[in-house]
Amino acid sequence: MQERSPTPMEGLTDAWIQSGRHFSNSVEHLYNSVMAANQAMLPANGDDRQPADSPEVTYSKAEWSFERSDDGDGLVGVGDRIRFSKPVTEEEVGVFADASGDTNRLHLDDEFAEETRFGRRIAHGTLVSGLISAALARLPGLTIYLSQDLQFLGPVDIGERATAICEVVEDLGGGRYRLTTVVEDEDGETVIDGEAIVLIDDPPEDTPDGADA
């Protein structure tokens, strides 16, 4: 029987899996990348930020959405799930390129990107992975990243809405939790897969509801 040649999409998927399989940053490098991603998610002047969601340590914007599934006791526990969804905009791609220093022309230059395997510009993978940080920030309490492993499985187009889904799968004790972390594109396809370990602290008691950062 003649062996079937992989389709272009299968080849693309394999390439993403191979490139992401061993991706694992130090806590310092991941923190810096996530901070740049989070900065890109806010406008430069902060004018359209809305009052803090619950919990009170996060802000929101009209085009963002999140859902939290828990037992209603206001505490983090195994089985809790967070979904955070937002569009990855043209403006954010440009701001993230400047904030992070990742000015790869694949993300910024239409003519250049048309000649790549993708045939168009795509969003930075680390910018898209920032949605995981946004979802984790909406757990009850003050979330502190300890580690994050990621596999990049597919691209996200600029202007596309992406959704991060995080689920607590293990209570490690001492306020530490292990979570599965997934990002899906508009079609519900998984484009990022991984696991995180976070530390949940109590937020400062004097944090006023809706105060500016």
C-alpha positions, 0 to 999 in steps of 0.5 A: 500500500502506498504511503499517504503524503501529509497534507499541507495543514498536517505538515503545518500542524506537525511543524507547530508541535515540533517547535513548541514541544520543548518550549519551557521558559524560566520563571523570570523570562515567562514573567517578562513575556506575560507582563509585556502581553498584559501591557499590550492588552491595555490601551496606552492611556487606559481611558476605556478600562472599566471597574474591576471584575470580581475578584477586585484585582482585575479590570475589564473592557467591553469586548472582553468576557470571562466565566468562572465555574466553581462551587460559589464559596469564593475559594480556589478548588480542584475542578474550578474552571475559568474562561477568558475571551477577547479579540487579538487586535492589530493595535495590540500586535504593534504594541506587543512588538514594541513592548517585548522587542519581538519585531519579527516581520511575520507579525508586522509586514504583510508582504513579507508574511505572504511569502511564509508558510502561513501566507499572512501575518499572524499574532505573536504566540506569546501575546496569545498565551497572555490570555492564559495569564488574564484567565488566571488573574480572575481566580479568587485571590491574587494569582502569582505565576510560578511556572508555565509549560506551553505547546504552540499548535496553531496560529491565531489571526490578527483580529481573531477572538481567542479564548483561554480555558484554565482548570484547577486539576491539583491542590499542591498545598500552601496556596499552590495549584496546578492547572491545565491551560488551553487557548482556542481560536474562534473555531474552537480549535486548540492553538496552545496547550499546557500546564501552569502552577500558580500561588494564590495569595489574599489580595491587599485588604485596602484595595478599593473596588474599581480603583485605578492601578 
